[in-house]
Amino acid sequence: FLADFPAITTEQWMAKITEDLKGADFNKKLVWRTPEGFNVMPFYRQENLEGLQTTESAPGQFPFVRGVKESNVWRVRQNINVKQLGAADANKKALDILTKGVDSLGFKLSAEELSASYIATLLKGIDAEKVELNFKVCMHKTAELVDLLCEFFKSNGFDAAKVQGSINVDPIKRMLRKGRKYSAAEVSEFIATAAKAGEKLPKFRTVGVNPKVFCNAGVYATQELGYALAWGNQYMEMLTEAGIDAKTAGKAIKFNMGIGGNYFMEIA
């Protein structure tokens, strides 16, 4: 198809654009500067790829400039407020959306109702080894929730080592969102307890880093990334100082980033 058209050089493109601009400034008229400080040109050519590392590396391989995943398979998640619906109705909703393409569930649990029967009702009929299970509950209840999940998986024939998911324990987010005042020692205790409890579920991440609260407050993608790295670093320091080895601490942390209208930049 392309053989039917003559090759056009970059100089020819620029000459035509300059003509059409009729004296207007190219950079002011057509070059878009993003809030993150990048200049986006109105068109790109093959020569713009020269020297870019992304063309020489594969996904899932060092230096990971194309991501840490080898495949391009992404989960589709929907959150369910179990506190509002109740365990039985939340289960019905979960089973329904699992037939419509969802393969990751997020449950906001009631701390007051947390029990073995509560978890059993909520997860009834859900294949825990095929669906990602994510939970949010009062931070004081983290260890209890892990024990209840382990008990449920065992009694229903699921291998706890194969079940994937998370428990979003993030005291810093609670301080930002709710104005709660925790000391450094209290923050450390919350996340250390979560990380240690999470060792019973090897494919669960129990400590959350949620810079999406800044995204929702209007920060740029680069600013959110900066906060995320500082936040994660703070938790890593606290966990290792609490006696948890770095590998276990790293595996316990899950980053939850915000996505808005500028999603190409945010994904990058």
N, C-alpha and C positions, 0 to 999 in steps of 0.2 A: 504493500500500500504506500509506504513512504517513498519507494523508488519512483513513484509517479510525480513527486514534487522535487523541485531543485533545492539543494542545500542552501540555507541562509546563514550567513555569518553573524556573530554578535554585533559587529560593526554595522551591518546592514539593518539589523533590528533597531539599534540605537539611533541610526540616521533617520529611520521612519518615525520613531517615537519623538525625536527632537523636532522633526517637521510638524507632526501633529500637535505638539505642545504650543507651537506658535510663540516661542520666546519665554514661556513659563519655565520656572526652575524645576528641573527633573527631580531633585532630591526633596524639595518641598511639596511637589505635586503628587509624586508617585511612590516615594519611598516611605514605608510605614515604620515608625519607631515604636516598639512595644513598651509597655510599662516596665518590663524587666531590663530594658536597655539594649535590645537587639534591633538592628536595622533590617527590615524585610523588603527585599527587592520585588518589583512588579513581575519579574520573570526570571527564570533560572535556566542555565545551560549545562551540558555535560561537563564542561570545564570547571564548573563550580564544585564538582565532587572531588577534584584533585586534592590529595593530601588529607582527606577525611578518613579517620580511623574506622568509621562505621562500615566502610566498604571492604575492609580487610579483616573483619572479625565476625564471628558467628554468635547468635543468641546463646546465652548460658555459658559462655566461655570468657576467660580473662581477656581484656580488662573490663568486660561487662558493659561496654558502651551501647549494646543493644539489649540490655536487660539480663536478668539472672535466670530467666526461664528459657528452656530449650524449645518449647513449643509456643504456639500463639493461642493456647486454649485458656479462656478466661471464665471464671464462674459468674453466674447471674444470681445476685442475692436480693432478698426482700426481707425487711425487718417486720416483726410482729410484736405489738405491745400486749404481752400476756397479762400485765397488771390490769389493763382495761377490759380485755375480752374474757379473761378466765382461761384456765388450762384447757378445758374441753373445746371451747369455741376456737381457741388459738390453734389447737391440733387440727380441727376441721379446715381452718383456713390454710394451714401449712400443707396438708394433704392435697388440697385443691390447687394451690399454686405450683406444687411439685409436678403436676400434670401439664403445666403451661410453660415449661422451660426453666423454671427456677431450680438451681441445684445447690444453693447456699441459703441457709435460714439464719436470721438474727432474732433472738428472743429477749425481750426486756421482762425480767422476772419480778415477781412480788416476793420480797424478803420475808414478809409475815406468813405467806402460804407455803414457803419452801419446805418440801418433804419428799419422801420416796414416792408417795402416791401422786403428788403434784407433778413430779418429773415423769412418772410412768404415764399419766394421762396426757401430758403435753407431747411426749415423743411416741405415743402409740401408733404403730403402723408405718413409722419412718425408718427406712434402711440407713442406720447410722454410719455404715461403712461406705455408703455411696453419696451421702449428702453432707456438706460441710455444716457444722452446727456451731453457732456463735451465741454467746450469752452475755447479758449485762445484769448484774445484781448488786446489792449493797456490798461494799468492799469487805465488810466484817463477815460476810457469808461465803467468801470465796472457797476456803478450804472445805466447808460443808458441802457446797455445790459440787466440787470435784469428787468428793466421796460418794455423793448420791449418783452422779453420772457413772462412776466406775461400777457401783452396785447395779445400776440399771443395765449397763452394757453386758456385764457378766451374766446376769439373770436372763437376758434375752439373746444370748449366744453371739454377741458381738465381741470382736477382739479390740480391746481398748488401745492397743498399740497401732491399730489401723484407722481409728476414728480421727478425723481432722476437724479442727475448729478453733475457737478462742473464747476467752473470758476477759472482757475489757476492763481490767483494773488500772485506773489512771487517776491517782489523787491530785496531780497537778491540774488536770482538766477540771476536776470538781472545784478546785480552788478558783480557777478562772471563771467557770460558768456560774457557780453558786455562791462565791465569796467566802467559802469555808476557809478557816485558818488552820493549817496543819504545820507542825514543826518538821524540820528535816528528818528527825528521828522517826516521827509518825509516818511520813511519806515512805521512808526506807522500810519500815516494818510492814506496811501494806504490800509493797511490791515484792519484798523478800518472801513473805508468806505466800503470795500468789505464785511466784516462781517455783518455790519448793513444792507446793501442792500440785503444780502442773507437771511435775516429773512423773506422776502416775499416769499421765496422758501424754505420751511422747510427741504426738503430732498436734498438740494444742499449744497456742501462744496465750499466756495468761496476763501479760503486762501490756497495756495499751499506751501508745503515743498518739495523741489526737490533735495535731496542729490544724485540723479542719476547723477548729473553733476560731482560729485566726483568719482562715479563708472566708468563713461566714461573716467576719468582721471587716472584710474588705482588703486584706493584704494582697500583695502581688505574689506570684508563684515562687519567685526567688526568695522573698521574705519568709513565706511559709516553709520553704525547704530549710532555710537557715534556722528557724525556730525548731523544726523537727530534729535536725542534727544535734542542736544544743540540748534539747529535751531528751532524746535518746541517749546522748552521752552522759547526762546527769543520772539517768536510771542505771546505765551500765556501771558507773562509778559506785552508786549506792549498792547495787547487787553484789559486785565483787568485794566491796568493803564489808558486806554482810556475810562473806565466806562462801559465796556461790561462784563457781569457776566461770571464766569468761564465756566459754562455749555454751554452757547451760543458760547463762544470763542472756546471751545474744539470741538464742533460740526461743526464749520466753517472750521477747518483745515483738509486738506487731504495730506497724505504722498505719494509721488511718488518715489519708490525705483528702483534702477537699477538691472537688471538681466543679467548676462553674462554666461560664460561657466561653472562657479562653482555654478550652480543654486540650487542644493540641500542645500548647505551651505547658500546660499543667501536667499532661502525661509525660512529656519529654523531661 
